[in-house]
Amino acid sequence: MTPQRLERIHQTLSLRQPDLTVLTDEVHKDRNLSAIVRTCDAFAVPEVHCVWPGDQYRLRRNQTAGAGTWVDVQTHPAIDTAIDHLQQQGFTICAAHFSERAIDFRDYDFTRPTALMLGNEKEGISEQAAELADEHLIIPMQGMVQSFNVSVAAAIILSEAQRQREVAGLFEHNRLDEETYQRLLFEWCQPTITRLCHKYKLPYPELGEDGELVDPQGFSALVNGRS
C-alpha cells in the first residue's frame, strides 16, 4: 500500500459521521440501493440499514463502484424492528414523506443523530413506517413531477446534512470511537486478510504504521492451522 493511499484512508475515516445513517424501506431496485450506498460514502455516512423481506437483499458490487467496501450495510427483516433498533441507539427517524406534518428538509437540524428513511420506488414510505417515524421531511418541488428518484432524494437531503454539519464543525475532528476506527482501518487496508479472518473466525492481526501486517508469517500459520 502506498503512503498516499494510507493517508487517504485515515483522512476518510476521520470525516465519518457515526450519528448519521440511512434506512431504506424495501427499496427494490438494486441499482437504486447501489446509488444510495455510493451517496452515503460521498457524504461521510459510514453505515446503511436496509429492510428486505427474507433473504432477498442484494447489492451488486459492480454497480456500487466500490462504495460497498467503504460503507457497512446492515439488513433487517422488518421496518418496525429496524426503526426500534435505531431509536434505541438515539437516532431520530426522519422519513422522506409528504404528509400534513412534513417540514422542508432544510428546516430540520441535521446536527442531531439522524436516520434518514427512504421508501421504495413504487409506494414510498409504508404506512407503518410513516407512523413510526419521528419526523417527516419533504423536498419542495417546483415542476410538474411529484417526486425525485429515491437515490436522487437521498443525495439532495444528505447534501444539506453535510452542509449543516460542516457549519457546526462536526468534520473538524475524528468522531468514530477508537474500536470502530481501528476495525475499519484494518478492513480497508487489508480486505483479503479480512475475508480470511471472517472465514476462519480469526481475530484481526496487528497492523503496522504502514498498513501492513506486523507478523504475516504468524498469520499464515494460523490460517494453515484452520484450513
Biotite code that builds the C-alpha atoms (Angstrom):
import biotite.structure as struc

atoms = struc.array([
    struc.Atom([0.000, 0.000, 0.000], chain_id="A", res_id=1, res_name="MET", atom_name="CA", element="C"),
    struc.Atom([1.339, 3.426, -0.910], chain_id="A", res_id=2, res_name="THR", atom_name="CA", element="C"),
    struc.Atom([1.677, 6.134, 1.756], chain_id="A", res_id=3, res_name="PRO", atom_name="CA", element="C"),
    struc.Atom([-0.773, 8.263, -0.233], chain_id="A", res_id=4, res_name="GLN", atom_name="CA", element="C"),
    struc.Atom([-3.404, 5.515, -0.162], chain_id="A", res_id=5, res_name="ARG", atom_name="CA", element="C"),
    struc.Atom([-2.985, 5.008, 3.579], chain_id="A", res_id=6, res_name="LEU", atom_name="CA", element="C"),
    struc.Atom([-3.216, 8.755, 4.194], chain_id="A", res_id=7, res_name="GLU", atom_name="CA", element="C"),
    struc.Atom([-6.458, 8.922, 2.209], chain_id="A", res_id=8, res_name="ARG", atom_name="CA", element="C"),
    struc.Atom([-7.928, 6.068, 4.255], chain_id="A", res_id=9, res_name="ILE", atom_name="CA", element="C"),
    struc.Atom([-7.058, 7.856, 7.511], chain_id="A", res_id=10, res_name="HIS", atom_name="CA", element="C"),
    struc.Atom([-8.496, 11.123, 6.197], chain_id="A", res_id=11, res_name="GLN", atom_name="CA", element="C"),
    struc.Atom([-11.740, 9.467, 5.100], chain_id="A", res_id=12, res_name="THR", atom_name="CA", element="C"),
    struc.Atom([-12.172, 7.683, 8.426], chain_id="A", res_id=13, res_name="LEU", atom_name="CA", element="C"),
    struc.Atom([-11.573, 10.921, 10.320], chain_id="A", res_id=14, res_name="SER", atom_name="CA", element="C"),
    struc.Atom([-14.530, 12.515, 8.480], chain_id="A", res_id=15, res_name="LEU", atom_name="CA", element="C"),
    struc.Atom([-17.039, 9.704, 9.034], chain_id="A", res_id=16, res_name="ARG", atom_name="CA", element="C"),
    struc.Atom([-20.234, 10.729, 10.866], chain_id="A", res_id=17, res_name="GLN", atom_name="CA", element="C"),
    struc.Atom([-21.368, 7.824, 13.085], chain_id="A", res_id=18, res_name="PRO", atom_name="CA", element="C"),
    struc.Atom([-24.562, 9.629, 14.139], chain_id="A", res_id=19, res_name="ASP", atom_name="CA", element="C"),
    struc.Atom([-25.838, 9.996, 10.568], chain_id="A", res_id=20, res_name="LEU", atom_name="CA", element="C"),
    struc.Atom([-27.261, 6.994, 8.730], chain_id="A", res_id=21, res_name="THR", atom_name="CA", element="C"),
    struc.Atom([-29.770, 5.945, 6.077], chain_id="A", res_id=22, res_name="VAL", atom_name="CA", element="C"),
    struc.Atom([-32.589, 3.413, 6.414], chain_id="A", res_id=23, res_name="LEU", atom_name="CA", element="C"),
    struc.Atom([-34.243, 2.036, 3.273], chain_id="A", res_id=24, res_name="THR", atom_name="CA", element="C"),
    struc.Atom([-37.732, 0.541, 3.470], chain_id="A", res_id=25, res_name="ASP", atom_name="CA", element="C"),
    struc.Atom([-37.717, -2.247, 0.872], chain_id="A", res_id=26, res_name="GLU", atom_name="CA", element="C"),
    struc.Atom([-36.095, -0.256, -1.915], chain_id="A", res_id=27, res_name="VAL", atom_name="CA", element="C"),
    struc.Atom([-36.465, -2.874, -4.643], chain_id="A", res_id=28, res_name="HIS", atom_name="CA", element="C"),
    struc.Atom([-34.087, -1.930, -7.435], chain_id="A", res_id=29, res_name="LYS", atom_name="CA", element="C"),
    struc.Atom([-30.512, -2.864, -6.734], chain_id="A", res_id=30, res_name="ASP", atom_name="CA", element="C"),
    struc.Atom([-29.233, -0.007, -8.900], chain_id="A", res_id=31, res_name="ARG", atom_name="CA", element="C"),
    struc.Atom([-31.020, 2.436, -6.583], chain_id="A", res_id=32, res_name="ASN", atom_name="CA", element="C"),
    struc.Atom([-29.633, 0.737, -3.487], chain_id="A", res_id=33, res_name="LEU", atom_name="CA", element="C"),
    struc.Atom([-26.171, 0.819, -5.004], chain_id="A", res_id=34, res_name="SER", atom_name="CA", element="C"),
    struc.Atom([-26.526, 4.515, -5.817], chain_id="A", res_id=35, res_name="ALA", atom_name="CA", element="C"),
    struc.Atom([-27.650, 5.224, -2.241], chain_id="A", res_id=36, res_name="ILE", atom_name="CA", element="C"),
    struc.Atom([-24.590, 3.416, -0.869], chain_id="A", res_id=37, res_name="VAL", atom_name="CA", element="C"),
    struc.Atom([-22.307, 5.445, -3.155], chain_id="A", res_id=38, res_name="ARG", atom_name="CA", element="C"),
    struc.Atom([-24.011, 8.633, -1.995], chain_id="A", res_id=39, res_name="THR", atom_name="CA", element="C"),
    struc.Atom([-23.536, 7.671, 1.643], chain_id="A", res_id=40, res_name="CYS", atom_name="CA", element="C"),
    struc.Atom([-19.828, 7.139, 1.093], chain_id="A", res_id=41, res_name="ASP", atom_name="CA", element="C"),
    struc.Atom([-19.557, 10.546, -0.587], chain_id="A", res_id=42, res_name="ALA", atom_name="CA", element="C"),
    struc.Atom([-21.290, 12.294, 2.321], chain_id="A", res_id=43, res_name="PHE", atom_name="CA", element="C"),
    struc.Atom([-19.335, 10.501, 5.089], chain_id="A", res_id=44, res_name="ALA", atom_name="CA", element="C"),
    struc.Atom([-22.181, 8.212, 6.191], chain_id="A", res_id=45, res_name="VAL", atom_name="CA", element="C"),
    struc.Atom([-20.486, 5.052, 7.485], chain_id="A", res_id=46, res_name="PRO", atom_name="CA", element="C"),
    struc.Atom([-23.454, 2.687, 7.611], chain_id="A", res_id=47, res_name="GLU", atom_name="CA", element="C"),
    struc.Atom([-26.688, 1.958, 5.735], chain_id="A", res_id=48, res_name="VAL", atom_name="CA", element="C"),
    struc.Atom([-29.625, -0.047, 7.094], chain_id="A", res_id=49, res_name="HIS", atom_name="CA", element="C"),
    struc.Atom([-31.782, -1.951, 4.611], chain_id="A", res_id=50, res_name="CYS", atom_name="CA", element="C"),
    struc.Atom([-35.129, -3.628, 5.231], chain_id="A", res_id=51, res_name="VAL", atom_name="CA", element="C"),
    struc.Atom([-35.658, -6.601, 2.957], chain_id="A", res_id=52, res_name="TRP", atom_name="CA", element="C"),
    struc.Atom([-38.130, -9.464, 3.388], chain_id="A", res_id=53, res_name="PRO", atom_name="CA", element="C"),
    struc.Atom([-36.436, -12.803, 3.946], chain_id="A", res_id=54, res_name="GLY", atom_name="CA", element="C"),
    struc.Atom([-33.028, -13.123, 2.291], chain_id="A", res_id=55, res_name="ASP", atom_name="CA", element="C"),
    struc.Atom([-33.820, -11.104, -0.813], chain_id="A", res_id=56, res_name="GLN", atom_name="CA", element="C"),
    struc.Atom([-31.271, -8.343, -0.122], chain_id="A", res_id=57, res_name="TYR", atom_name="CA", element="C"),
    struc.Atom([-28.743, -7.934, -2.865], chain_id="A", res_id=58, res_name="ARG", atom_name="CA", element="C"),
    struc.Atom([-26.154, -5.317, -3.692], chain_id="A", res_id=59, res_name="LEU", atom_name="CA", element="C"),
    struc.Atom([-24.241, -5.565, -6.924], chain_id="A", res_id=60, res_name="ARG", atom_name="CA", element="C"),
    struc.Atom([-20.618, -4.727, -6.272], chain_id="A", res_id=61, res_name="ARG", atom_name="CA", element="C"),
    struc.Atom([-20.071, -3.706, -9.892], chain_id="A", res_id=62, res_name="ASN", atom_name="CA", element="C"),
    struc.Atom([-22.819, -1.085, -9.540], chain_id="A", res_id=63, res_name="GLN", atom_name="CA", element="C"),
    struc.Atom([-21.540, 0.386, -6.280], chain_id="A", res_id=64, res_name="THR", atom_name="CA", element="C"),
    struc.Atom([-18.262, 1.440, -7.915], chain_id="A", res_id=65, res_name="ALA", atom_name="CA", element="C"),
    struc.Atom([-16.500, 0.014, -4.845], chain_id="A", res_id=66, res_name="GLY", atom_name="CA", element="C"),
    struc.Atom([-18.556, 2.009, -2.331], chain_id="A", res_id=67, res_name="ALA", atom_name="CA", element="C"),
    struc.Atom([-19.800, -1.209, -0.737], chain_id="A", res_id=68, res_name="GLY", atom_name="CA", element="C"),
    struc.Atom([-16.251, -1.682, 0.542], chain_id="A", res_id=69, res_name="THR", atom_name="CA", element="C"),
    struc.Atom([-16.347, 1.630, 2.404], chain_id="A", res_id=70, res_name="TRP", atom_name="CA", element="C"),
    struc.Atom([-19.919, 1.617, 3.767], chain_id="A", res_id=71, res_name="VAL", atom_name="CA", element="C"),
    struc.Atom([-21.224, -1.065, 6.128], chain_id="A", res_id=72, res_name="ASP", atom_name="CA", element="C"),
    struc.Atom([-24.635, -2.413, 5.096], chain_id="A", res_id=73, res_name="VAL", atom_name="CA", element="C"),
    struc.Atom([-26.866, -3.834, 7.832], chain_id="A", res_id=74, res_name="GLN", atom_name="CA", element="C"),
    struc.Atom([-30.053, -5.715, 6.940], chain_id="A", res_id=75, res_name="THR", atom_name="CA", element="C"),
    struc.Atom([-33.279, -6.024, 8.928], chain_id="A", res_id=76, res_name="HIS", atom_name="CA", element="C"),
    struc.Atom([-36.277, -8.331, 8.383], chain_id="A", res_id=77, res_name="PRO", atom_name="CA", element="C"),
    struc.Atom([-38.939, -5.690, 9.086], chain_id="A", res_id=78, res_name="ALA", atom_name="CA", element="C"),
    struc.Atom([-39.266, -1.917, 9.242], chain_id="A", res_id=79, res_name="ILE", atom_name="CA", element="C"),
    struc.Atom([-40.560, -1.800, 12.812], chain_id="A", res_id=80, res_name="ASP", atom_name="CA", element="C"),
    struc.Atom([-37.577, -3.712, 14.188], chain_id="A", res_id=81, res_name="THR", atom_name="CA", element="C"),
    struc.Atom([-35.179, -1.577, 12.148], chain_id="A", res_id=82, res_name="ALA", atom_name="CA", element="C"),
    struc.Atom([-36.700, 1.653, 13.436], chain_id="A", res_id=83, res_name="ILE", atom_name="CA", element="C"),
    struc.Atom([-36.702, 0.378, 17.020], chain_id="A", res_id=84, res_name="ASP", atom_name="CA", element="C"),
    struc.Atom([-33.051, -0.671, 16.681], chain_id="A", res_id=85, res_name="HIS", atom_name="CA", element="C"),
    struc.Atom([-32.035, 2.811, 15.543], chain_id="A", res_id=86, res_name="LEU", atom_name="CA", element="C"),
    struc.Atom([-34.204, 4.655, 18.052], chain_id="A", res_id=87, res_name="GLN", atom_name="CA", element="C"),
    struc.Atom([-32.657, 2.598, 20.845], chain_id="A", res_id=88, res_name="GLN", atom_name="CA", element="C"),
    struc.Atom([-29.295, 3.949, 19.682], chain_id="A", res_id=89, res_name="GLN", atom_name="CA", element="C"),
    struc.Atom([-30.567, 7.520, 19.964], chain_id="A", res_id=90, res_name="GLY", atom_name="CA", element="C"),
    struc.Atom([-31.327, 8.227, 16.304], chain_id="A", res_id=91, res_name="PHE", atom_name="CA", element="C"),
    struc.Atom([-34.206, 10.463, 15.240], chain_id="A", res_id=92, res_name="THR", atom_name="CA", element="C"),
    struc.Atom([-36.010, 8.719, 12.379], chain_id="A", res_id=93, res_name="ILE", atom_name="CA", element="C"),
    struc.Atom([-36.676, 11.197, 9.565], chain_id="A", res_id=94, res_name="CYS", atom_name="CA", element="C"),
    struc.Atom([-38.861, 9.850, 6.783], chain_id="A", res_id=95, res_name="ALA", atom_name="CA", element="C"),
    struc.Atom([-38.732, 11.418, 3.341], chain_id="A", res_id=96, res_name="ALA", atom_name="CA", element="C"),
    struc.Atom([-42.517, 11.520, 3.150], chain_id="A", res_id=97, res_name="HIS", atom_name="CA", element="C"),
    struc.Atom([-45.225, 14.011, 2.178], chain_id="A", res_id=98, res_name="PHE", atom_name="CA", element="C"),
    struc.Atom([-47.786, 14.485, 4.956], chain_id="A", res_id=99, res_name="SER", atom_name="CA", element="C"),
    struc.Atom([-49.556, 17.204, 6.938], chain_id="A", res_id=100, res_name="GLU", atom_name="CA", element="C"),
    struc.Atom([-46.747, 17.223, 9.484], chain_id="A", res_id=101, res_name="ARG", atom_name="CA", element="C"),
    struc.Atom([-43.916, 17.223, 6.946], chain_id="A", res_id=102, res_name="ALA", atom_name="CA", element="C"),
    struc.Atom([-41.394, 20.066, 7.025], chain_id="A", res_id=103, res_name="ILE", atom_name="CA", element="C"),
    struc.Atom([-38.945, 21.377, 4.434], chain_id="A", res_id=104, res_name="ASP", atom_name="CA", element="C"),
    struc.Atom([-35.840, 19.200, 4.784], chain_id="A", res_id=105, res_name="PHE", atom_name="CA", element="C"),
    struc.Atom([-33.707, 22.345, 5.043], chain_id="A", res_id=106, res_name="ARG", atom_name="CA", element="C"),
    struc.Atom([-35.528, 23.325, 8.240], chain_id="A", res_id=107, res_name="ASP", atom_name="CA", element="C"),
    struc.Atom([-34.531, 20.137, 10.050], chain_id="A", res_id=108, res_name="TYR", atom_name="CA", element="C"),
    struc.Atom([-31.464, 20.140, 12.326], chain_id="A", res_id=109, res_name="ASP", atom_name="CA", element="C"),
    struc.Atom([-29.161, 17.525, 10.816], chain_id="A", res_id=110, res_name="PHE", atom_name="CA", element="C"),
    struc.Atom([-26.548, 18.015, 13.513], chain_id="A", res_id=111, res_name="THR", atom_name="CA", element="C"),
    struc.Atom([-28.750, 15.762, 15.647], chain_id="A", res_id=112, res_name="ARG", atom_name="CA", element="C"),
    struc.Atom([-28.262, 11.971, 15.469], chain_id="A", res_id=113, res_name="PRO", atom_name="CA", element="C"),
    struc.Atom([-30.384, 11.250, 12.395], chain_id="A", res_id=114, res_name="THR", atom_name="CA", element="C"),
    struc.Atom([-31.510, 8.247, 10.382], chain_id="A", res_id=115, res_name="ALA", atom_name="CA", element="C"),
    struc.Atom([-32.886, 9.292, 7.002], chain_id="A", res_id=116, res_name="LEU", atom_name="CA", element="C"),
    struc.Atom([-35.605, 6.808, 6.000], chain_id="A", res_id=117, res_name="MET", atom_name="CA", element="C"),
    struc.Atom([-36.369, 6.313, 2.309], chain_id="A", res_id=118, res_name="LEU", atom_name="CA", element="C"),
    struc.Atom([-39.267, 4.348, 0.851], chain_id="A", res_id=119, res_name="GLY", atom_name="CA", element="C"),
    struc.Atom([-39.441, 2.049, -2.130], chain_id="A", res_id=120, res_name="ASN", atom_name="CA", element="C"),
    struc.Atom([-39.766, 3.179, -5.723], chain_id="A", res_id=121, res_name="GLU", atom_name="CA", element="C"),
    struc.Atom([-43.457, 2.342, -6.181], chain_id="A", res_id=122, res_name="LYS", atom_name="CA", element="C"),
    struc.Atom([-45.188, 3.254, -2.940], chain_id="A", res_id=123, res_name="GLU", atom_name="CA", element="C"),
    struc.Atom([-42.667, 5.291, -1.000], chain_id="A", res_id=124, res_name="GLY", atom_name="CA", element="C"),
    struc.Atom([-42.686, 5.035, 2.784], chain_id="A", res_id=125, res_name="ILE", atom_name="CA", element="C"),
    struc.Atom([-45.120, 2.417, 4.081], chain_id="A", res_id=126, res_name="SER", atom_name="CA", element="C"),
    struc.Atom([-47.981, 3.496, 6.330], chain_id="A", res_id=127, res_name="GLU", atom_name="CA", element="C"),
    struc.Atom([-46.399, 1.683, 9.269], chain_id="A", res_id=128, res_name="GLN", atom_name="CA", element="C"),
    struc.Atom([-43.039, 3.356, 8.693], chain_id="A", res_id=129, res_name="ALA", atom_name="CA", element="C"),
    struc.Atom([-44.669, 6.790, 8.409], chain_id="A", res_id=130, res_name="ALA", atom_name="CA", element="C"),
    struc.Atom([-46.446, 6.288, 11.731], chain_id="A", res_id=131, res_name="GLU", atom_name="CA", element="C"),
    struc.Atom([-43.275, 5.161, 13.486], chain_id="A", res_id=132, res_name="LEU", atom_name="CA", element="C"),
    struc.Atom([-41.085, 7.965, 12.102], chain_id="A", res_id=133, res_name="ALA", atom_name="CA", element="C"),
    struc.Atom([-40.228, 10.855, 14.419], chain_id="A", res_id=134, res_name="ASP", atom_name="CA", element="C"),
    struc.Atom([-40.159, 13.444, 11.625], chain_id="A", res_id=135, res_name="GLU", atom_name="CA", element="C"),
    struc.Atom([-41.413, 13.765, 8.049], chain_id="A", res_id=136, res_name="HIS", atom_name="CA", element="C"),
    struc.Atom([-39.282, 15.694, 5.556], chain_id="A", res_id=137, res_name="LEU", atom_name="CA", element="C"),
    struc.Atom([-40.148, 16.933, 2.076], chain_id="A", res_id=138, res_name="ILE", atom_name="CA", element="C"),
    struc.Atom([-38.096, 18.326, -0.780], chain_id="A", res_id=139, res_name="ILE", atom_name="CA", element="C"),
    struc.Atom([-40.057, 21.268, -2.245], chain_id="A", res_id=140, res_name="PRO", atom_name="CA", element="C"),
    struc.Atom([-40.935, 20.652, -5.897], chain_id="A", res_id=141, res_name="MET", atom_name="CA", element="C"),
    struc.Atom([-41.466, 23.465, -8.404], chain_id="A", res_id=142, res_name="GLN", atom_name="CA", element="C"),
    struc.Atom([-42.240, 21.470, -11.536], chain_id="A", res_id=143, res_name="GLY", atom_name="CA", element="C"),
    struc.Atom([-44.852, 19.057, -12.808], chain_id="A", res_id=144, res_name="MET", atom_name="CA", element="C"),
    struc.Atom([-43.347, 15.900, -11.305], chain_id="A", res_id=145, res_name="VAL", atom_name="CA", element="C"),
    struc.Atom([-44.298, 14.942, -7.765], chain_id="A", res_id=146, res_name="GLN", atom_name="CA", element="C"),
    struc.Atom([-41.145, 13.253, -6.521], chain_id="A", res_id=147, res_name="SER", atom_name="CA", element="C"),
    struc.Atom([-37.481, 12.522, -7.145], chain_id="A", res_id=148, res_name="PHE", atom_name="CA", element="C"),
    struc.Atom([-35.916, 9.141, -7.742], chain_id="A", res_id=149, res_name="ASN", atom_name="CA", element="C"),
    struc.Atom([-35.129, 7.652, -4.326], chain_id="A", res_id=150, res_name="VAL", atom_name="CA", element="C"),
    struc.Atom([-31.364, 7.803, -4.823], chain_id="A", res_id=151, res_name="SER", atom_name="CA", element="C"),
    struc.Atom([-31.582, 11.415, -6.018], chain_id="A", res_id=152, res_name="VAL", atom_name="CA", element="C"),
    struc.Atom([-33.659, 12.316, -2.955], chain_id="A", res_id=153, res_name="ALA", atom_name="CA", element="C"),
    struc.Atom([-31.009, 10.719, -0.753], chain_id="A", res_id=154, res_name="ALA", atom_name="CA", element="C"),
    struc.Atom([-28.283, 12.815, -2.377], chain_id="A", res_id=155, res_name="ALA", atom_name="CA", element="C"),
    struc.Atom([-30.234, 16.073, -2.046], chain_id="A", res_id=156, res_name="ILE", atom_name="CA", element="C"),
    struc.Atom([-31.060, 15.555, 1.624], chain_id="A", res_id=157, res_name="ILE", atom_name="CA", element="C"),
    struc.Atom([-27.622, 14.253, 2.610], chain_id="A", res_id=158, res_name="LEU", atom_name="CA", element="C"),
    struc.Atom([-26.036, 17.240, 0.886], chain_id="A", res_id=159, res_name="SER", atom_name="CA", element="C"),
    struc.Atom([-27.945, 19.503, 3.267], chain_id="A", res_id=160, res_name="GLU", atom_name="CA", element="C"),
    struc.Atom([-26.915, 17.313, 6.196], chain_id="A", res_id=161, res_name="ALA", atom_name="CA", element="C"),
    struc.Atom([-23.291, 17.681, 5.148], chain_id="A", res_id=162, res_name="GLN", atom_name="CA", element="C"),
    struc.Atom([-23.635, 21.467, 4.819], chain_id="A", res_id=163, res_name="ARG", atom_name="CA", element="C"),
    struc.Atom([-25.122, 21.856, 8.291], chain_id="A", res_id=164, res_name="GLN", atom_name="CA", element="C"),
    struc.Atom([-22.527, 19.606, 9.860], chain_id="A", res_id=165, res_name="ARG", atom_name="CA", element="C"),
    struc.Atom([-19.690, 21.476, 8.191], chain_id="A", res_id=166, res_name="GLU", atom_name="CA", element="C"),
    struc.Atom([-21.038, 24.770, 9.558], chain_id="A", res_id=167, res_name="VAL", atom_name="CA", element="C"),
    struc.Atom([-21.281, 23.195, 13.020], chain_id="A", res_id=168, res_name="ALA", atom_name="CA", element="C"),
    struc.Atom([-17.667, 21.985, 12.851], chain_id="A", res_id=169, res_name="GLY", atom_name="CA", element="C"),
    struc.Atom([-18.531, 18.296, 13.001], chain_id="A", res_id=170, res_name="LEU", atom_name="CA", element="C"),
    struc.Atom([-15.950, 17.446, 10.338], chain_id="A", res_id=171, res_name="PHE", atom_name="CA", element="C"),
    struc.Atom([-13.100, 19.097, 12.214], chain_id="A", res_id=172, res_name="GLU", atom_name="CA", element="C"),
    struc.Atom([-12.233, 16.135, 14.437], chain_id="A", res_id=173, res_name="HIS", atom_name="CA", element="C"),
    struc.Atom([-12.481, 12.357, 14.379], chain_id="A", res_id=174, res_name="ASN", atom_name="CA", element="C"),
    struc.Atom([-15.923, 11.207, 15.560], chain_id="A", res_id=175, res_name="ARG", atom_name="CA", element="C"),
    struc.Atom([-15.559, 7.432, 15.326], chain_id="A", res_id=176, res_name="LEU", atom_name="CA", element="C"),
    struc.Atom([-14.815, 5.608, 18.562], chain_id="A", res_id=177, res_name="ASP", atom_name="CA", element="C"),
    struc.Atom([-11.344, 4.068, 18.656], chain_id="A", res_id=178, res_name="GLU", atom_name="CA", element="C"),
    struc.Atom([-12.537, 0.465, 18.330], chain_id="A", res_id=179, res_name="GLU", atom_name="CA", element="C"),
    struc.Atom([-14.603, 1.227, 15.220], chain_id="A", res_id=180, res_name="THR", atom_name="CA", element="C"),
    struc.Atom([-11.815, 3.326, 13.728], chain_id="A", res_id=181, res_name="TYR", atom_name="CA", element="C"),
    struc.Atom([-9.264, 0.543, 14.131], chain_id="A", res_id=182, res_name="GLN", atom_name="CA", element="C"),
    struc.Atom([-11.654, -2.113, 12.804], chain_id="A", res_id=183, res_name="ARG", atom_name="CA", element="C"),
    struc.Atom([-12.433, -0.124, 9.677], chain_id="A", res_id=184, res_name="LEU", atom_name="CA", element="C"),
    struc.Atom([-8.793, 0.810, 9.220], chain_id="A", res_id=185, res_name="LEU", atom_name="CA", element="C"),
    struc.Atom([-7.876, -2.865, 9.157], chain_id="A", res_id=186, res_name="PHE", atom_name="CA", element="C"),
    struc.Atom([-10.736, -3.847, 6.844], chain_id="A", res_id=187, res_name="GLU", atom_name="CA", element="C"),
    struc.Atom([-9.963, -1.056, 4.391], chain_id="A", res_id=188, res_name="TRP", atom_name="CA", element="C"),
    struc.Atom([-6.209, -1.661, 4.402], chain_id="A", res_id=189, res_name="CYS", atom_name="CA", element="C"),
    struc.Atom([-6.425, -5.447, 4.294], chain_id="A", res_id=190, res_name="GLN", atom_name="CA", element="C"),
    struc.Atom([-9.638, -6.625, 2.574], chain_id="A", res_id=191, res_name="PRO", atom_name="CA", element="C"),
    struc.Atom([-8.215, -10.043, 1.639], chain_id="A", res_id=192, res_name="THR", atom_name="CA", element="C"),
    struc.Atom([-6.951, -10.716, 5.161], chain_id="A", res_id=193, res_name="ILE", atom_name="CA", element="C"),
    struc.Atom([-10.308, -9.523, 6.499], chain_id="A", res_id=194, res_name="THR", atom_name="CA", element="C"),
    struc.Atom([-12.126, -12.152, 4.427], chain_id="A", res_id=195, res_name="ARG", atom_name="CA", element="C"),
    struc.Atom([-9.771, -14.856, 5.702], chain_id="A", res_id=196, res_name="LEU", atom_name="CA", element="C"),
    struc.Atom([-10.360, -13.768, 9.302], chain_id="A", res_id=197, res_name="CYS", atom_name="CA", element="C"),
    struc.Atom([-14.109, -13.995, 8.809], chain_id="A", res_id=198, res_name="HIS", atom_name="CA", element="C"),
    struc.Atom([-13.851, -17.356, 7.042], chain_id="A", res_id=199, res_name="LYS", atom_name="CA", element="C"),
    struc.Atom([-11.700, -18.974, 9.723], chain_id="A", res_id=200, res_name="TYR", atom_name="CA", element="C"),
    struc.Atom([-13.105, -16.980, 12.654], chain_id="A", res_id=201, res_name="LYS", atom_name="CA", element="C"),
    struc.Atom([-9.763, -15.415, 13.488], chain_id="A", res_id=202, res_name="LEU", atom_name="CA", element="C"),
    struc.Atom([-9.136, -12.086, 15.239], chain_id="A", res_id=203, res_name="PRO", atom_name="CA", element="C"),
    struc.Atom([-7.649, -9.346, 13.113], chain_id="A", res_id=204, res_name="TYR", atom_name="CA", element="C"),
    struc.Atom([-3.845, -9.410, 13.334], chain_id="A", res_id=205, res_name="PRO", atom_name="CA", element="C"),
    struc.Atom([-1.867, -6.329, 14.270], chain_id="A", res_id=206, res_name="GLU", atom_name="CA", element="C"),
    struc.Atom([-1.170, -3.695, 11.638], chain_id="A", res_id=207, res_name="LEU", atom_name="CA", element="C"),
    struc.Atom([1.994, -1.659, 11.406], chain_id="A", res_id=208, res_name="GLY", atom_name="CA", element="C"),
    struc.Atom([2.123, 2.076, 10.795], chain_id="A", res_id=209, res_name="GLU", atom_name="CA", element="C"),
    struc.Atom([2.337, 1.465, 7.053], chain_id="A", res_id=210, res_name="ASP", atom_name="CA", element="C"),
    struc.Atom([-0.899, -0.541, 6.987], chain_id="A", res_id=211, res_name="GLY", atom_name="CA", element="C"),
    struc.Atom([0.852, -3.901, 6.533], chain_id="A", res_id=212, res_name="GLU", atom_name="CA", element="C"),
    struc.Atom([0.731, -6.915, 8.859], chain_id="A", res_id=213, res_name="LEU", atom_name="CA", element="C"),
    struc.Atom([3.294, -6.837, 11.658], chain_id="A", res_id=214, res_name="VAL", atom_name="CA", element="C"),
    struc.Atom([3.624, -10.646, 11.595], chain_id="A", res_id=215, res_name="ASP", atom_name="CA", element="C"),
    struc.Atom([2.480, -12.019, 8.220], chain_id="A", res_id=216, res_name="PRO", atom_name="CA", element="C"),
    struc.Atom([4.181, -15.382, 8.795], chain_id="A", res_id=217, res_name="GLN", atom_name="CA", element="C"),
    struc.Atom([2.394, -15.839, 12.094], chain_id="A", res_id=218, res_name="GLY", atom_name="CA", element="C"),
    struc.Atom([-0.950, -15.084, 10.482], chain_id="A", res_id=219, res_name="PHE", atom_name="CA", element="C"),
    struc.Atom([-0.251, -17.537, 7.657], chain_id="A", res_id=220, res_name="SER", atom_name="CA", element="C"),
    struc.Atom([0.467, -20.217, 10.238], chain_id="A", res_id=221, res_name="ALA", atom_name="CA", element="C"),
    struc.Atom([-2.873, -19.527, 11.941], chain_id="A", res_id=222, res_name="LEU", atom_name="CA", element="C"),
    struc.Atom([-4.738, -19.798, 8.632], chain_id="A", res_id=223, res_name="VAL", atom_name="CA", element="C"),
    struc.Atom([-2.929, -23.010, 7.706], chain_id="A", res_id=224, res_name="ASN", atom_name="CA", element="C"),
    struc.Atom([-3.873, -24.442, 11.073], chain_id="A", res_id=225, res_name="GLY", atom_name="CA", element="C"),
    struc.Atom([-7.564, -23.797, 10.393], chain_id="A", res_id=226, res_name="ARG", atom_name="CA", element="C"),
    struc.Atom([-7.675, -24.862, 6.739], chain_id="A", res_id=227, res_name="SER", atom_name="CA", element="C"),
])
